[in-house]
Amino acid sequence: MYRNNSFRGPRGDENNNFRSRSFRRIKTIDPHFFVQRAAELVEEVYEPKHSFNDFALDPRLKENIVSHGYTIPTPIQDQTIPSLLEGRDVVGIAATGTGKTAAFLIPLINKVANDSSQKVLIVAPTRELAVQIDKELRLLANKMGIYSTICIGGVSIGPQIYSLQRGSQFVIGTPGRLQDLEAQRRLNFSIFKTIVLDEVDTMLDMGFVHEISYIISRLSSPRQSLFFSATISDKVRIVMRGFLDNPITISIKAGQASSNVDQDVIRLNGQQKIDVLHDLLTQDGFDKVLVFGRTKWGIEKLSYALSDRGFRVASIHGNKNQNQRQRALEEFKANRVQVLLATDVASRGIDIDDVTHVINFDQPESYEDYVHRIGRTGRANKKGVALTFID
């Protein structure tokens, strides 16, 4: 299938924090460690215990769930929603593409629908993920009189201040911009009785530990606290201990690559990477391809090179402003470009339909990064392919 295939084996706000990863000495990763063939994974068939109708939800919310195309709860939704509806603190650990966002939004929208004085704060590591959460919220809360404010860097702070003054039940933002707004006395963390920390492992990897600790220290108590992540580490556990009160932990195949993704490696055998990538992109089936590189400079150079070769490409990385990044994502989602080039800032929590291939042009720095990258394909029970270039 892949001509160069000779082997099959078994982390202004977030930019300033994330950029330090680009200058680390990169470790050599044994492909046998992180590349697994999908055929070797035994996929367990999950039988949900609930339907969405079983949950005690506002009828308007149930209508929106159906209109959004949700039929059967995913495992994380099935196991998390009942506890959240009871007001419990929850730790949700699940791989990307498993429906975590809806798992916390559905019960929280219901909570606000029952009490409009409730205020919910959702903290996400990247602008793109915050935008995605806000989009999902607007769909699920359609015509319910529930409003949100998105607080992210890379765009003017003025409209965000105006929106906060008007009042919103949901505030969704990145740690740096949220702390800036609090410092300007435009945002008061103590008013929030519910808080969600989403993709906590990513926030810590990006250097947001002090911002997260500060936000937690300013929250009121008692409160309902939700903690979602794809992976868990000792650093994550430290934050959990200071954030949660008697939580219930729900883990869905944490840290495992999706069995919907056919994983493989491409040996370069002395060839130039750009030539090998060119050869792949001209093959049948490479219709919507996400290519990951290590640095923003390398990604931009690759973008120009592929454009010169006639490919329709777009790129997102730390040197792009928010409007440029969002425009690139929308062009990719709408199939106006074949290839989206990205640094790891794009790998966490972005929901892009029908990505046929993820290509690791540069190897990831860790197994967790690898899992997040390839989680952009093989979503919603569809099949995808992940390829990793190795020398």
PyMOL commands that set and color helices and strands:
alter all, ss='L'
color gray80, all
select helices_A, chain A and resi 14-23+31-34+38-40+52-54+59-67+75-85+100-114+127-140+158-166+175-183+189-191+200-205+209-218+234-243+273-281+296-308+322-333+344-346+367-374
alter helices_A, ss='H'
color red, helices_A
select strands_A, chain A and resi 90-94+120-123+148-151+170-173+194-198+224-229+248-252+261-267+289-292+313-316+339-342+357-360+384-390
alter strands_A, ss='S'
color yellow, strands_A
deselect
rebuild
show_as cartoon
